[in-house]
Amino acid sequence: MTLFLQIVQLIVAVILVAVVLLQSGKTAGLSGALGGGTETYFARNKGKTLEAKLARATKWVALVFVVITLVLNIVS
């Protein structure tokens, strides 16, 4: 059982790293913080974009990773 959970955790960890690396940065540096960004209201609010889907996937994969880690900790 422990070996199976460790293998699943390894697979989930690789998926988590991949999903996080696929996301783009949320900030534009100092110019974006001071209002110098070139994004408009309509460019930011396009609906369910790939970024929104990746953010949702990151949340769920991270939750699964934490739950598996806690279960492994309790079992061992």
GIFEN-V424119 format. One record per pair of residues at least 4 apart in sequence whose ideal C-beta (glycine too) atoms are under 6 Angstrom apart, sorted by sequence separation. I is the first residue (numbers start at 1). GAP is how many residues later the second one is. D is the distance in whole Angstrom. If there is no record, write none. Layout:
BEGIN
i:I gap:GAP d:D
i:I gap:GAP d:D
END
This chain:
BEGIN
i:28 gap:4 d:3
i:39 gap:4 d:5
i:48 gap:4 d:5
i:57 gap:4 d:6
i:58 gap:4 d:6
i:27 gap:5 d:6
i:31 gap:5 d:4
i:32 gap:5 d:4
i:39 gap:5 d:5
i:28 gap:9 d:5
i:23 gap:31 d:5
i:22 gap:32 d:6
i:19 gap:38 d:5
i:19 gap:39 d:5
i:19 gap:42 d:6
i:16 gap:45 d:5
i:15 gap:46 d:6
i:16 gap:49 d:6
i:12 gap:52 d:6
i:12 gap:53 d:5
i:9 gap:59 d:5
i:5 gap:67 d:5
i:2 gap:73 d:6
END
